[in-house]
Amino acid sequence: MLRAGADNHLPALEALIRRMEEAPAQPIDELLNDLSWDPLLTDSEKDVLRQCLKALFSPSPIQQSQALARAQAQWQDFLKSAKAAREKNGRLYVSLGWLGSAALFIFLC
């Protein structure tokens, strides 16, 4: 199942699959804790991924689908907050550009 979602853009998932093949009896908690995560991920984003991956190893398909639904909802929240931060920072950079231009104009006059 993990192999279906793996590609070159998800090195952590590739590493997890490789480690599972090397040590199939190792507990999933140890496998997930030893992964090297993308440094741009926050701790809360890593926790969501850990919980989701851990739930995929549940024998119950209902628990698996619930975990995926929870992870999807949490990622939607992350996306909303990232979009809000992007818009706020975009306005800030425009304002700073205008202020810098005005300061340069005053300085040159």
N, C-alpha and C positions, 0 to 999 in steps of 0.2 A: 504494500500500500504506500509506504514512504517512497519507494522507487518511482512511483507514478508522478509524484509531485516534485521530484528532484530535477534540477537543471544546473547549468553553470552559474546561474545568478544566485544560487542558494548554497554557498560553501559550507555553512553550518549543517545543513541537512545532509549534504554529501558526506561530511565528516561523521555524522551520526550513523548513517547507513554503513559506512566503512568500519566504524568501531563495533557496530552490532554484528557484522560479519566476522570480525576478528575475535570477539568475546561474546558469543550469543547468550551466555548464562549470566552476564553482568547485569545487576539491577538498573532499571531505567534512570533512577535518580542519579546514580554515579555517572552514567553515560551523559546525561544532560548537564551535570555540573562541570564535567571536564571539557565541554565544548568551548571553542574559541568563538565568541560572538562578535558581530560587527560593532566597532567602537561607536558608531553613531546611534545605536539602540540605547534607549534609557533603561534603567533597572525595571520599571513597570512594564515596558514592552517585552523585555526578556522574560519576566515572570509570566506574562500572558502566553508567550510562545512555549515556555516550559510546561505550563499547565495543560495547554492544548496537546502538545506532543505526548505528555504523560498519559492523558486521557485516551489517546488513540490506542494505547496498549491495554485498555480495559476490554474484558471479554464481552461486555454488553454493547451492542450496537446503539442502544438508546443513550447510554452514557457518552459514547463517542460522538453521536450527533448533537447532544446537548453541549458538550465541550466545544465542538466546532461552532455552534451557534453563539455561545458566550464569547468565544475568541473573536468571532466576526463582529459582534456588537461592540466589544472593547476596541477593536481596530477602527471601527467607524468613529468612535469617540476620539481616538488618537488623531485620526484624519481631520476631524472638525477642529480640534485645538490647533493642529499644525496649520490649517488654512487660515484660522483667525490670527495666528502669530505672523504668518506670511503677509497678510493684509496690513497688519499693524506696522510691521517692519518696512513694508513698501511705502506706506505713508510717511514714516519717519525718514527714510532715505530721500524721498522727494523734498521734504521740508529742509533736510540738511543740505541738499544740493542747492536749493534756492538761497538759504542763508549763507552758504559758502560763496556762491556767486556774488551775492550782495556785498559780503565782506571784502572779496577780491576787488570788486568795482570801487568800493570806498577807499580801499588801500591804494589803488592805482590813481585815483583822482587826487 
